[in-house]
Amino acid sequence: LQGKIVDILCERNPSYKRFVVQEKGGATLYMQLLKALYGCIKSALLWHELFSGTLIEVGFELNPYDNCVANKKIEGKQCTIAWW
């Protein structure tokens, strides 16, 4: 993180100050995230793995041609879920 947000976070939690370094004329705060950050490519992958994994756990099968489509037979009828 860079800019004003570094100052705000350090005000809220002074223990963050030990992770602040001066780079390119400004403060930079390096942090390791415990959860996915919205908008990152890795976040989309983690969400897809969680969502499709949950569907598989409840009996759905992923379509081999499009892994954003899952199917399951429920009471003799096909249930299809598609997402993008």
PyMOL Python script that loads the backbone (N, CA, C, O; Angstrom):
from pymol import cmd

cmd.read_pdbstr("""\
ATOM      1  N   LEU A   1       0.844  -1.166   0.000  1.00  0.00           N
ATOM      2  CA  LEU A   1       0.000   0.000   0.000  1.00  0.00           C
ATOM      3  C   LEU A   1       0.891   1.232   0.000  1.00  0.00           C
ATOM      4  O   LEU A   1       1.968   1.236   0.597  1.00  0.00           O
ATOM      5  N   GLN A   2       0.434   2.264  -0.670  1.00  0.00           N
ATOM      6  CA  GLN A   2       1.211   3.497  -0.729  1.00  0.00           C
ATOM      7  C   GLN A   2       0.295   4.703  -0.569  1.00  0.00           C
ATOM      8  O   GLN A   2      -0.902   4.640  -0.849  1.00  0.00           O
ATOM      9  N   GLY A   3       0.883   5.790  -0.116  1.00  0.00           N
ATOM     10  CA  GLY A   3       0.140   7.039  -0.044  1.00  0.00           C
ATOM     11  C   GLY A   3      -0.527   7.262   1.296  1.00  0.00           C
ATOM     12  O   GLY A   3      -0.097   6.738   2.324  1.00  0.00           O
ATOM     13  N   LYS A   4      -1.582   8.049   1.263  1.00  0.00           N
ATOM     14  CA  LYS A   4      -2.296   8.472   2.472  1.00  0.00           C
ATOM     15  C   LYS A   4      -2.848   7.288   3.272  1.00  0.00           C
ATOM     16  O   LYS A   4      -2.948   7.354   4.497  1.00  0.00           O
ATOM     17  N   ILE A   5      -3.201   6.220   2.584  1.00  0.00           N
ATOM     18  CA  ILE A   5      -3.770   5.054   3.279  1.00  0.00           C
ATOM     19  C   ILE A   5      -2.790   4.479   4.299  1.00  0.00           C
ATOM     20  O   ILE A   5      -3.209   3.941   5.325  1.00  0.00           O
ATOM     21  N   VAL A   6      -1.487   4.589   4.025  1.00  0.00           N
ATOM     22  CA  VAL A   6      -0.470   4.098   4.960  1.00  0.00           C
ATOM     23  C   VAL A   6      -0.572   4.874   6.274  1.00  0.00           C
ATOM     24  O   VAL A   6      -0.564   4.279   7.352  1.00  0.00           O
ATOM     25  N   ASP A   7      -0.667   6.199   6.182  1.00  0.00           N
ATOM     26  CA  ASP A   7      -0.790   7.027   7.388  1.00  0.00           C
ATOM     27  C   ASP A   7      -2.060   6.701   8.156  1.00  0.00           C
ATOM     28  O   ASP A   7      -2.045   6.622   9.384  1.00  0.00           O
ATOM     29  N   ILE A   8      -3.150   6.515   7.442  1.00  0.00           N
ATOM     30  CA  ILE A   8      -4.435   6.216   8.088  1.00  0.00           C
ATOM     31  C   ILE A   8      -4.361   4.881   8.833  1.00  0.00           C
ATOM     32  O   ILE A   8      -4.794   4.777   9.981  1.00  0.00           O
ATOM     33  N   LEU A   9      -3.815   3.875   8.176  1.00  0.00           N
ATOM     34  CA  LEU A   9      -3.719   2.560   8.809  1.00  0.00           C
ATOM     35  C   LEU A   9      -2.799   2.581  10.020  1.00  0.00           C
ATOM     36  O   LEU A   9      -3.089   1.943  11.032  1.00  0.00           O
ATOM     37  N   CYS A  10      -1.695   3.307   9.924  1.00  0.00           N
ATOM     38  CA  CYS A  10      -0.760   3.390  11.047  1.00  0.00           C
ATOM     39  C   CYS A  10      -1.352   4.169  12.218  1.00  0.00           C
ATOM     40  O   CYS A  10      -1.034   3.883  13.373  1.00  0.00           O
ATOM     41  N   GLU A  11      -2.202   5.141  11.936  1.00  0.00           N
ATOM     42  CA  GLU A  11      -2.901   5.848  13.004  1.00  0.00           C
ATOM     43  C   GLU A  11      -3.869   4.913  13.721  1.00  0.00           C
ATOM     44  O   GLU A  11      -3.984   4.939  14.947  1.00  0.00           O
ATOM     45  N   ARG A  12      -4.562   4.089  12.942  1.00  0.00           N
ATOM     46  CA  ARG A  12      -5.534   3.154  13.523  1.00  0.00           C
ATOM     47  C   ARG A  12      -4.852   2.025  14.289  1.00  0.00           C
ATOM     48  O   ARG A  12      -5.354   1.559  15.311  1.00  0.00           O
ATOM     49  N   ASN A  13      -3.689   1.590  13.772  1.00  0.00           N
ATOM     50  CA  ASN A  13      -2.970   0.497  14.418  1.00  0.00           C
ATOM     51  C   ASN A  13      -1.467   0.791  14.354  1.00  0.00           C
ATOM     52  O   ASN A  13      -0.819   0.460  13.361  1.00  0.00           O
ATOM     53  N   PRO A  14      -0.908   1.405  15.396  1.00  0.00           N
ATOM     54  CA  PRO A  14       0.496   1.803  15.394  1.00  0.00           C
ATOM     55  C   PRO A  14       1.483   0.649  15.187  1.00  0.00           C
ATOM     56  O   PRO A  14       2.628   0.885  14.801  1.00  0.00           O
ATOM     57  N   SER A  15       1.059  -0.583  15.436  1.00  0.00           N
ATOM     58  CA  SER A  15       1.982  -1.715  15.240  1.00  0.00           C
ATOM     59  C   SER A  15       2.357  -1.899  13.771  1.00  0.00           C
ATOM     60  O   SER A  15       3.345  -2.569  13.470  1.00  0.00           O
ATOM     61  N   TYR A  16       1.578  -1.310  12.846  1.00  0.00           N
ATOM     62  CA  TYR A  16       1.892  -1.405  11.418  1.00  0.00           C
ATOM     63  C   TYR A  16       3.145  -0.610  11.045  1.00  0.00           C
ATOM     64  O   TYR A  16       3.758  -0.876  10.012  1.00  0.00           O
ATOM     65  N   LYS A  17       3.527   0.358  11.872  1.00  0.00           N
ATOM     66  CA  LYS A  17       4.655   1.235  11.546  1.00  0.00           C
ATOM     67  C   LYS A  17       5.942   0.458  11.307  1.00  0.00           C
ATOM     68  O   LYS A  17       6.796   0.915  10.547  1.00  0.00           O
ATOM     69  N   ARG A  18       6.102  -0.691  11.929  1.00  0.00           N
ATOM     70  CA  ARG A  18       7.331  -1.470  11.744  1.00  0.00           C
ATOM     71  C   ARG A  18       7.424  -2.090  10.350  1.00  0.00           C
ATOM     72  O   ARG A  18       8.489  -2.561   9.953  1.00  0.00           O
ATOM     73  N   PHE A  19       6.318  -2.092   9.607  1.00  0.00           N
ATOM     74  CA  PHE A  19       6.312  -2.651   8.258  1.00  0.00           C
ATOM     75  C   PHE A  19       6.378  -1.568   7.175  1.00  0.00           C
ATOM     76  O   PHE A  19       6.328  -1.878   5.984  1.00  0.00           O
ATOM     77  N   VAL A  20       6.489  -0.324   7.576  1.00  0.00           N
ATOM     78  CA  VAL A  20       6.531   0.793   6.631  1.00  0.00           C
ATOM     79  C   VAL A  20       7.979   1.052   6.222  1.00  0.00           C
ATOM     80  O   VAL A  20       8.875   1.123   7.063  1.00  0.00           O
ATOM     81  N   VAL A  21       8.189   1.192   4.907  1.00  0.00           N
ATOM     82  CA  VAL A  21       9.495   1.547   4.366  1.00  0.00           C
ATOM     83  C   VAL A  21       9.319   2.764   3.461  1.00  0.00           C
ATOM     84  O   VAL A  21       8.237   3.004   2.926  1.00  0.00           O
ATOM     85  N   GLN A  22      10.383   3.515   3.303  1.00  0.00           N
ATOM     86  CA  GLN A  22      10.357   4.671   2.420  1.00  0.00           C
ATOM     87  C   GLN A  22      10.832   4.240   1.038  1.00  0.00           C
ATOM     88  O   GLN A  22      11.963   3.780   0.884  1.00  0.00           O
ATOM     89  N   GLU A  23       9.983   4.384   0.045  1.00  0.00           N
ATOM     90  CA  GLU A  23      10.305   4.033  -1.341  1.00  0.00           C
ATOM     91  C   GLU A  23       9.779   5.116  -2.264  1.00  0.00           C
ATOM     92  O   GLU A  23       8.668   5.615  -2.081  1.00  0.00           O
ATOM     93  N   LYS A  24      10.574   5.475  -3.246  1.00  0.00           N
ATOM     94  CA  LYS A  24      10.155   6.445  -4.265  1.00  0.00           C
ATOM     95  C   LYS A  24       9.603   7.727  -3.634  1.00  0.00           C
ATOM     96  O   LYS A  24       8.633   8.310  -4.119  1.00  0.00           O
ATOM     97  N   GLY A  25      10.241   8.145  -2.552  1.00  0.00           N
ATOM     98  CA  GLY A  25       9.851   9.391  -1.924  1.00  0.00           C
ATOM     99  C   GLY A  25       8.604   9.340  -1.071  1.00  0.00           C
ATOM    100  O   GLY A  25       8.111  10.385  -0.646  1.00  0.00           O
ATOM    101  N   GLY A  26       8.086   8.167  -0.811  1.00  0.00           N
ATOM    102  CA  GLY A  26       6.875   8.062  -0.006  1.00  0.00           C
ATOM    103  C   GLY A  26       6.863   6.796   0.834  1.00  0.00           C
ATOM    104  O   GLY A  26       7.695   5.906   0.658  1.00  0.00           O
ATOM    105  N   ALA A  27       5.923   6.734   1.730  1.00  0.00           N
ATOM    106  CA  ALA A  27       5.786   5.575   2.607  1.00  0.00           C
ATOM    107  C   ALA A  27       5.087   4.428   1.871  1.00  0.00           C
ATOM    108  O   ALA A  27       4.108   4.627   1.151  1.00  0.00           O
ATOM    109  N   THR A  28       5.616   3.236   2.075  1.00  0.00           N
ATOM    110  CA  THR A  28       5.022   2.023   1.514  1.00  0.00           C
ATOM    111  C   THR A  28       4.835   1.028   2.649  1.00  0.00           C
ATOM    112  O   THR A  28       5.757   0.790   3.430  1.00  0.00           O
ATOM    113  N   LEU A  29       3.666   0.459   2.740  1.00  0.00           N
ATOM    114  CA  LEU A  29       3.354  -0.526   3.777  1.00  0.00           C
ATOM    115  C   LEU A  29       3.184  -1.885   3.111  1.00  0.00           C
ATOM    116  O   LEU A  29       2.310  -2.071   2.265  1.00  0.00           O
ATOM    117  N   TYR A  30       4.034  -2.835   3.505  1.00  0.00           N
ATOM    118  CA  TYR A  30       3.928  -4.189   2.981  1.00  0.00           C
ATOM    119  C   TYR A  30       3.166  -5.043   3.979  1.00  0.00           C
ATOM    120  O   TYR A  30       3.463  -5.041   5.173  1.00  0.00           O
ATOM    121  N   MET A  31       2.172  -5.779   3.467  1.00  0.00           N
ATOM    122  CA  MET A  31       1.352  -6.642   4.313  1.00  0.00           C
ATOM    123  C   MET A  31       1.112  -7.960   3.603  1.00  0.00           C
ATOM    124  O   MET A  31       1.088  -8.016   2.374  1.00  0.00           O
ATOM    125  N   GLN A  32       0.937  -9.007   4.370  1.00  0.00           N
ATOM    126  CA  GLN A  32       0.550 -10.299   3.812  1.00  0.00           C
ATOM    127  C   GLN A  32      -0.932 -10.489   4.110  1.00  0.00           C
ATOM    128  O   GLN A  32      -1.353 -10.435   5.266  1.00  0.00           O
ATOM    129  N   LEU A  33      -1.710 -10.710   3.074  1.00  0.00           N
ATOM    130  CA  LEU A  33      -3.156 -10.856   3.236  1.00  0.00           C
ATOM    131  C   LEU A  33      -3.515 -12.274   3.654  1.00  0.00           C
ATOM    132  O   LEU A  33      -2.890 -13.238   3.212  1.00  0.00           O
ATOM    133  N   LEU A  34      -4.509 -12.393   4.494  1.00  0.00           N
ATOM    134  CA  LEU A  34      -4.982 -13.699   4.933  1.00  0.00           C
ATOM    135  C   LEU A  34      -6.141 -14.194   4.075  1.00  0.00           C
ATOM    136  O   LEU A  34      -6.482 -15.377   4.096  1.00  0.00           O
ATOM    137  N   LYS A  35      -6.737 -13.281   3.327  1.00  0.00           N
ATOM    138  CA  LYS A  35      -7.843 -13.620   2.443  1.00  0.00           C
ATOM    139  C   LYS A  35      -7.606 -12.958   1.099  1.00  0.00           C
ATOM    140  O   LYS A  35      -6.763 -12.070   0.969  1.00  0.00           O
ATOM    141  N   ALA A  36      -8.353 -13.396   0.107  1.00  0.00           N
ATOM    142  CA  ALA A  36      -8.214 -12.829  -1.236  1.00  0.00           C
ATOM    143  C   ALA A  36      -8.686 -11.380  -1.261  1.00  0.00           C
ATOM    144  O   ALA A  36      -9.641 -11.011  -0.578  1.00  0.00           O
ATOM    145  N   LEU A  37      -8.014 -10.583  -2.046  1.00  0.00           N
ATOM    146  CA  LEU A  37      -8.357  -9.172  -2.194  1.00  0.00           C
ATOM    147  C   LEU A  37      -9.191  -8.996  -3.445  1.00  0.00           C
ATOM    148  O   LEU A  37      -8.788  -9.429  -4.525  1.00  0.00           O
ATOM    149  N   TYR A  38     -10.355  -8.364  -3.316  1.00  0.00           N
ATOM    150  CA  TYR A  38     -11.263  -8.172  -4.431  1.00  0.00           C
ATOM    151  C   TYR A  38     -10.556  -7.477  -5.590  1.00  0.00           C
ATOM    152  O   TYR A  38      -9.826  -6.506  -5.388  1.00  0.00           O
ATOM    153  N   GLY A  39     -10.774  -7.975  -6.798  1.00  0.00           N
ATOM    154  CA  GLY A  39     -10.217  -7.351  -7.992  1.00  0.00           C
ATOM    155  C   GLY A  39      -8.926  -7.980  -8.478  1.00  0.00           C
ATOM    156  O   GLY A  39      -8.474  -7.661  -9.577  1.00  0.00           O
ATOM    157  N   CYS A  40      -8.330  -8.843  -7.717  1.00  0.00           N
ATOM    158  CA  CYS A  40      -7.092  -9.494  -8.140  1.00  0.00           C
ATOM    159  C   CYS A  40      -7.403 -10.785  -8.895  1.00  0.00           C
ATOM    160  O   CYS A  40      -8.409 -11.443  -8.632  1.00  0.00           O
ATOM    161  N   ILE A  41      -6.537 -11.134  -9.826  1.00  0.00           N
ATOM    162  CA  ILE A  41      -6.740 -12.359 -10.608  1.00  0.00           C
ATOM    163  C   ILE A  41      -6.808 -13.574  -9.689  1.00  0.00           C
ATOM    164  O   ILE A  41      -7.660 -14.444  -9.870  1.00  0.00           O
ATOM    165  N   LYS A  42      -5.930 -13.635  -8.721  1.00  0.00           N
ATOM    166  CA  LYS A  42      -5.905 -14.771  -7.793  1.00  0.00           C
ATOM    167  C   LYS A  42      -7.224 -14.863  -7.016  1.00  0.00           C
ATOM    168  O   LYS A  42      -7.674 -15.960  -6.683  1.00  0.00           O
ATOM    169  N   SER A  43      -7.835 -13.721  -6.731  1.00  0.00           N
ATOM    170  CA  SER A  43      -9.115 -13.715  -6.015  1.00  0.00           C
ATOM    171  C   SER A  43     -10.195 -14.425  -6.818  1.00  0.00           C
ATOM    172  O   SER A  43     -10.983 -15.199  -6.275  1.00  0.00           O
ATOM    173  N   ALA A  44     -10.221 -14.149  -8.120  1.00  0.00           N
ATOM    174  CA  ALA A  44     -11.219 -14.791  -8.986  1.00  0.00           C
ATOM    175  C   ALA A  44     -11.017 -16.300  -9.004  1.00  0.00           C
ATOM    176  O   ALA A  44     -11.983 -17.061  -8.950  1.00  0.00           O
ATOM    177  N   LEU A  45      -9.767 -16.729  -9.078  1.00  0.00           N
ATOM    178  CA  LEU A  45      -9.470 -18.163  -9.080  1.00  0.00           C
ATOM    179  C   LEU A  45      -9.894 -18.810  -7.766  1.00  0.00           C
ATOM    180  O   LEU A  45     -10.502 -19.880  -7.763  1.00  0.00           O
ATOM    181  N   LEU A  46      -9.573 -18.161  -6.652  1.00  0.00           N
ATOM    182  CA  LEU A  46      -9.953 -18.715  -5.349  1.00  0.00           C
ATOM    183  C   LEU A  46     -11.465 -18.801  -5.202  1.00  0.00           C
ATOM    184  O   LEU A  46     -11.980 -19.778  -4.657  1.00  0.00           O
ATOM    185  N   TRP A  47     -12.192 -17.770  -5.691  1.00  0.00           N
ATOM    186  CA  TRP A  47     -13.647 -17.806  -5.620  1.00  0.00           C
ATOM    187  C   TRP A  47     -14.193 -18.943  -6.469  1.00  0.00           C
ATOM    188  O   TRP A  47     -15.092 -19.664  -6.038  1.00  0.00           O
ATOM    189  N   HIS A  48     -13.655 -19.108  -7.677  1.00  0.00           N
ATOM    190  CA  HIS A  48     -14.121 -20.175  -8.562  1.00  0.00           C
ATOM    191  C   HIS A  48     -13.881 -21.536  -7.921  1.00  0.00           C
ATOM    192  O   HIS A  48     -14.750 -22.406  -7.967  1.00  0.00           O
ATOM    193  N   GLU A  49     -12.712 -21.724  -7.328  1.00  0.00           N
ATOM    194  CA  GLU A  49     -12.414 -23.004  -6.678  1.00  0.00           C
ATOM    195  C   GLU A  49     -13.355 -23.259  -5.508  1.00  0.00           C
ATOM    196  O   GLU A  49     -13.806 -24.387  -5.311  1.00  0.00           O
ATOM    197  N   LEU A  50     -13.654 -22.229  -4.735  1.00  0.00           N
ATOM    198  CA  LEU A  50     -14.570 -22.385  -3.603  1.00  0.00           C
ATOM    199  C   LEU A  50     -15.984 -22.693  -4.083  1.00  0.00           C
ATOM    200  O   LEU A  50     -16.622 -23.615  -3.573  1.00  0.00           O
ATOM    201  N   PHE A  51     -16.483 -21.929  -5.062  1.00  0.00           N
ATOM    202  CA  PHE A  51     -17.847 -22.106  -5.540  1.00  0.00           C
ATOM    203  C   PHE A  51     -18.029 -23.467  -6.217  1.00  0.00           C
ATOM    204  O   PHE A  51     -18.972 -24.194  -5.904  1.00  0.00           O
ATOM    205  N   SER A  52     -17.131 -23.812  -7.143  1.00  0.00           N
ATOM    206  CA  SER A  52     -17.270 -25.090  -7.842  1.00  0.00           C
ATOM    207  C   SER A  52     -17.043 -26.255  -6.876  1.00  0.00           C
ATOM    208  O   SER A  52     -17.695 -27.292  -6.996  1.00  0.00           O
ATOM    209  N   GLY A  53     -16.134 -26.093  -5.930  1.00  0.00           N
ATOM    210  CA  GLY A  53     -15.906 -27.142  -4.939  1.00  0.00           C
ATOM    211  C   GLY A  53     -17.128 -27.389  -4.082  1.00  0.00           C
ATOM    212  O   GLY A  53     -17.440 -28.531  -3.746  1.00  0.00           O
ATOM    213  N   THR A  54     -17.820 -26.319  -3.727  1.00  0.00           N
ATOM    214  CA  THR A  54     -19.043 -26.450  -2.931  1.00  0.00           C
ATOM    215  C   THR A  54     -20.127 -27.172  -3.726  1.00  0.00           C
ATOM    216  O   THR A  54     -20.828 -28.033  -3.193  1.00  0.00           O
ATOM    217  N   LEU A  55     -20.259 -26.818  -5.003  1.00  0.00           N
ATOM    218  CA  LEU A  55     -21.246 -27.508  -5.843  1.00  0.00           C
ATOM    219  C   LEU A  55     -20.927 -28.999  -5.960  1.00  0.00           C
ATOM    220  O   LEU A  55     -21.828 -29.835  -5.886  1.00  0.00           O
ATOM    221  N   ILE A  56     -19.667 -29.327  -6.140  1.00  0.00           N
ATOM    222  CA  ILE A  56     -19.257 -30.740  -6.238  1.00  0.00           C
ATOM    223  C   ILE A  56     -19.589 -31.478  -4.947  1.00  0.00           C
ATOM    224  O   ILE A  56     -20.047 -32.620  -4.982  1.00  0.00           O
ATOM    225  N   GLU A  57     -19.353 -30.815  -3.788  1.00  0.00           N
ATOM    226  CA  GLU A  57     -19.651 -31.433  -2.494  1.00  0.00           C
ATOM    227  C   GLU A  57     -21.124 -31.794  -2.343  1.00  0.00           C
ATOM    228  O   GLU A  57     -21.457 -32.764  -1.662  1.00  0.00           O
ATOM    229  N   VAL A  58     -22.017 -31.016  -2.980  1.00  0.00           N
ATOM    230  CA  VAL A  58     -23.451 -31.303  -2.858  1.00  0.00           C
ATOM    231  C   VAL A  58     -23.970 -32.113  -4.036  1.00  0.00           C
ATOM    232  O   VAL A  58     -25.181 -32.216  -4.235  1.00  0.00           O
ATOM    233  N   GLY A  59     -23.057 -32.693  -4.824  1.00  0.00           N
ATOM    234  CA  GLY A  59     -23.474 -33.642  -5.841  1.00  0.00           C
ATOM    235  C   GLY A  59     -23.490 -33.164  -7.273  1.00  0.00           C
ATOM    236  O   GLY A  59     -23.862 -33.938  -8.156  1.00  0.00           O
ATOM    237  N   PHE A  60     -23.112 -31.945  -7.549  1.00  0.00           N
ATOM    238  CA  PHE A  60     -23.066 -31.467  -8.929  1.00  0.00           C
ATOM    239  C   PHE A  60     -21.805 -31.978  -9.617  1.00  0.00           C
ATOM    240  O   PHE A  60     -20.799 -32.264  -8.969  1.00  0.00           O
ATOM    241  N   GLU A  61     -21.879 -32.087 -10.933  1.00  0.00           N
ATOM    242  CA  GLU A  61     -20.727 -32.441 -11.757  1.00  0.00           C
ATOM    243  C   GLU A  61     -20.432 -31.278 -12.688  1.00  0.00           C
ATOM    244  O   GLU A  61     -21.335 -30.736 -13.326  1.00  0.00           O
ATOM    245  N   LEU A  62     -19.157 -30.896 -12.761  1.00  0.00           N
ATOM    246  CA  LEU A  62     -18.788 -29.808 -13.668  1.00  0.00           C
ATOM    247  C   LEU A  62     -18.798 -30.305 -15.104  1.00  0.00           C
ATOM    248  O   LEU A  62     -18.382 -31.430 -15.380  1.00  0.00           O
ATOM    249  N   ASN A  63     -19.268 -29.480 -16.002  1.00  0.00           N
ATOM    250  CA  ASN A  63     -19.281 -29.793 -17.431  1.00  0.00           C
ATOM    251  C   ASN A  63     -17.834 -29.871 -17.926  1.00  0.00           C
ATOM    252  O   ASN A  63     -17.059 -28.943 -17.693  1.00  0.00           O
ATOM    253  N   PRO A  64     -17.456 -30.960 -18.605  1.00  0.00           N
ATOM    254  CA  PRO A  64     -16.070 -31.099 -19.059  1.00  0.00           C
ATOM    255  C   PRO A  64     -15.680 -30.098 -20.154  1.00  0.00           C
ATOM    256  O   PRO A  64     -14.492 -29.892 -20.400  1.00  0.00           O
ATOM    257  N   TYR A  65     -16.650 -29.481 -20.805  1.00  0.00           N
ATOM    258  CA  TYR A  65     -16.362 -28.523 -21.879  1.00  0.00           C
ATOM    259  C   TYR A  65     -16.399 -27.076 -21.399  1.00  0.00           C
ATOM    260  O   TYR A  65     -15.832 -26.191 -22.040  1.00  0.00           O
ATOM    261  N   ASP A  66     -17.066 -26.835 -20.271  1.00  0.00           N
ATOM    262  CA  ASP A  66     -17.160 -25.487 -19.724  1.00  0.00           C
ATOM    263  C   ASP A  66     -17.232 -25.611 -18.210  1.00  0.00           C
ATOM    264  O   ASP A  66     -18.267 -25.995 -17.666  1.00  0.00           O
ATOM    265  N   ASN A  67     -16.134 -25.287 -17.524  1.00  0.00           N
ATOM    266  CA  ASN A  67     -16.113 -25.503 -16.081  1.00  0.00           C
ATOM    267  C   ASN A  67     -16.853 -24.415 -15.287  1.00  0.00           C
ATOM    268  O   ASN A  67     -16.703 -24.318 -14.069  1.00  0.00           O
ATOM    269  N   CYS A  68     -17.643 -23.610 -15.982  1.00  0.00           N
ATOM    270  CA  CYS A  68     -18.548 -22.670 -15.318  1.00  0.00           C
ATOM    271  C   CYS A  68     -19.996 -23.123 -15.450  1.00  0.00           C
ATOM    272  O   CYS A  68     -20.924 -22.328 -15.301  1.00  0.00           O
ATOM    273  N   VAL A  69     -20.174 -24.402 -15.729  1.00  0.00           N
ATOM    274  CA  VAL A  69     -21.502 -25.017 -15.817  1.00  0.00           C
ATOM    275  C   VAL A  69     -21.456 -26.302 -15.000  1.00  0.00           C
ATOM    276  O   VAL A  69     -20.549 -27.120 -15.158  1.00  0.00           O
ATOM    277  N   ALA A  70     -22.439 -26.469 -14.128  1.00  0.00           N
ATOM    278  CA  ALA A  70     -22.525 -27.672 -13.304  1.00  0.00           C
ATOM    279  C   ALA A  70     -23.923 -28.266 -13.434  1.00  0.00           C
ATOM    280  O   ALA A  70     -24.913 -27.543 -13.545  1.00  0.00           O
ATOM    281  N   ASN A  71     -23.984 -29.587 -13.420  1.00  0.00           N
ATOM    282  CA  ASN A  71     -25.257 -30.298 -13.583  1.00  0.00           C
ATOM    283  C   ASN A  71     -25.450 -31.301 -12.459  1.00  0.00           C
ATOM    284  O   ASN A  71     -24.495 -31.839 -11.897  1.00  0.00           O
ATOM    285  N   LYS A  72     -26.734 -31.535 -12.150  1.00  0.00           N
ATOM    286  CA  LYS A  72     -27.090 -32.537 -11.153  1.00  0.00           C
ATOM    287  C   LYS A  72     -28.513 -32.993 -11.424  1.00  0.00           C
ATOM    288  O   LYS A  72     -29.370 -32.187 -11.785  1.00  0.00           O
ATOM    289  N   LYS A  73     -28.762 -34.267 -11.254  1.00  0.00           N
ATOM    290  CA  LYS A  73     -30.123 -34.802 -11.346  1.00  0.00           C
ATOM    291  C   LYS A  73     -30.777 -34.681  -9.980  1.00  0.00           C
ATOM    292  O   LYS A  73     -30.273 -35.201  -8.984  1.00  0.00           O
ATOM    293  N   ILE A  74     -31.917 -33.982  -9.949  1.00  0.00           N
ATOM    294  CA  ILE A  74     -32.655 -33.821  -8.710  1.00  0.00           C
ATOM    295  C   ILE A  74     -34.074 -34.302  -8.949  1.00  0.00           C
ATOM    296  O   ILE A  74     -34.808 -33.725  -9.751  1.00  0.00           O
ATOM    297  N   GLU A  75     -34.456 -35.356  -8.253  1.00  0.00           N
ATOM    298  CA  GLU A  75     -35.778 -35.968  -8.397  1.00  0.00           C
ATOM    299  C   GLU A  75     -36.082 -36.267  -9.857  1.00  0.00           C
ATOM    300  O   GLU A  75     -37.192 -36.019 -10.327  1.00  0.00           O
ATOM    301  N   GLY A  76     -35.102 -36.797 -10.571  1.00  0.00           N
ATOM    302  CA  GLY A  76     -35.284 -37.207 -11.958  1.00  0.00           C
ATOM    303  C   GLY A  76     -35.204 -36.089 -12.981  1.00  0.00           C
ATOM    304  O   GLY A  76     -35.352 -36.339 -14.177  1.00  0.00           O
ATOM    305  N   LYS A  77     -34.974 -34.867 -12.537  1.00  0.00           N
ATOM    306  CA  LYS A  77     -34.872 -33.744 -13.466  1.00  0.00           C
ATOM    307  C   LYS A  77     -33.477 -33.136 -13.378  1.00  0.00           C
ATOM    308  O   LYS A  77     -32.850 -33.106 -12.320  1.00  0.00           O
ATOM    309  N   GLN A  78     -33.013 -32.648 -14.540  1.00  0.00           N
ATOM    310  CA  GLN A  78     -31.685 -32.055 -14.557  1.00  0.00           C
ATOM    311  C   GLN A  78     -31.713 -30.625 -14.053  1.00  0.00           C
ATOM    312  O   GLN A  78     -32.533 -29.815 -14.485  1.00  0.00           O
ATOM    313  N   CYS A  79     -30.812 -30.328 -13.137  1.00  0.00           N
ATOM    314  CA  CYS A  79     -30.631 -28.978 -12.623  1.00  0.00           C
ATOM    315  C   CYS A  79     -29.277 -28.493 -13.143  1.00  0.00           C
ATOM    316  O   CYS A  79     -28.253 -29.132 -12.901  1.00  0.00           O
ATOM    317  N   THR A  80     -29.271 -27.370 -13.852  1.00  0.00           N
ATOM    318  CA  THR A  80     -28.048 -26.814 -14.400  1.00  0.00           C
ATOM    319  C   THR A  80     -27.803 -25.437 -13.791  1.00  0.00           C
ATOM    320  O   THR A  80     -28.697 -24.592 -13.750  1.00  0.00           O
ATOM    321  N   ILE A  81     -26.593 -25.232 -13.326  1.00  0.00           N
ATOM    322  CA  ILE A  81     -26.172 -23.931 -12.805  1.00  0.00           C
ATOM    323  C   ILE A  81     -25.033 -23.451 -13.684  1.00  0.00           C
ATOM    324  O   ILE A  81     -24.059 -24.171 -13.902  1.00  0.00           O
ATOM    325  N   ALA A  82     -25.160 -22.231 -14.187  1.00  0.00           N
ATOM    326  CA  ALA A  82     -24.115 -21.618 -14.992  1.00  0.00           C
ATOM    327  C   ALA A  82     -23.730 -20.291 -14.357  1.00  0.00           C
ATOM    328  O   ALA A  82     -24.590 -19.560 -13.866  1.00  0.00           O
ATOM    329  N   TRP A  83     -22.445 -19.984 -14.365  1.00  0.00           N
ATOM    330  CA  TRP A  83     -21.948 -18.723 -13.822  1.00  0.00           C
ATOM    331  C   TRP A  83     -20.790 -18.227 -14.667  1.00  0.00           C
ATOM    332  O   TRP A  83     -20.161 -18.983 -15.407  1.00  0.00           O
ATOM    333  N   TRP A  84     -20.531 -16.948 -14.538  1.00  0.00           N
ATOM    334  CA  TRP A  84     -19.418 -16.353 -15.279  1.00  0.00           C
ATOM    335  C   TRP A  84     -18.837 -15.217 -14.474  1.00  0.00           C
ATOM    336  O   TRP A  84     -17.885 -14.573 -14.913  1.00  0.00           O
TER     337      TRP A  84
END
""", "prot")
cmd.dss("prot")
cmd.show_as("cartoon", "prot")
cmd.util.cbc("prot")
cmd.orient("prot")
